[in-house]
């Protein structure tokens, strides 16, 4: 959109809750937003997920846009932030997964080959079970069990009350236990 008048009008209509303005914004900016995400993600599945989340954010925040918002830049900023958030979570998740697997299942300093195979299987089951947890449960469980934070420290990181963190941790552990029964010897 090279001309400021259509952009200003579109923002005003978005702020007013005009559904046709959302459709117009989508038609104008969806292809470029997806291409941007696709280049950042290197995964079409992740790019599609974050693309949908970007448009959901516009739907949620359209009424709060400033009158002088440059929509294309706003969409790119949201998309970029979503990619960065996803990357931070993926790094933390990968870094904590080994510690979490150690905490959950095996505590052998030097496993025999058959124990290593069991541990690898347990780790794979743990990854699958963690993926099934709600994000709030994954966050608190990763911080406490994977990163070694106290519940109070995890609560501060998550900006929630310690009691809420304890409840989330309890629910996450219970859900994880349902998906990860211990193997019989």
C-alpha positions, 0 to 999 in steps of 0.5 A: 500500500503505497498511498497513506489514505487507504491505509489510514482508512483501513486502520480506522475501519479495523478499529471500528470492528468492520469485518470487511476491513479484516477481509481487506487487510487479509487479502492485501497482506496475507501472501507477504506475511506468509512468505515472511514467516516461511523464510524465518521458520524454514518449516511450512507447518510452523509457518502456517501455525504462526501465520494463523496466530498472526491473524488471530492477534490482529483480530484480537487487537484491531480495536486497539491499533493506533490510528497511525499504525502501518499495518504491514509493519505491525503484522511483520512485527507480530509474526517476528515476535511469534517466531522468536517466542517459538524459538526461545521455547524450543531451545528451552524445551530441548535444553531441559528435555534431557534433565527432565528425562533424567528426573522422570525415568532413569538415574543410571550413571552409565547404562548398559546397552539395553538400558540405553535403549530403554532410556531412549524409548522413555525419552521419546515417550516423554517428548510425546507426552510433554507435547500433549500437555497444555502450554501452561503445564509444559512451561511450569514443568520444564522450569521446575523439573527440567531447569531446577527452579523452585516453584516460587522462582518458576512463579516469578518467571511466569508472572503468576502467584506461587499457589497458581504455579503449584496447581499448574505443576500438580496438574501437569505432573498428573497429566504426564503420569497418565501418559507415562506409566512406569515400565514394569521391570 
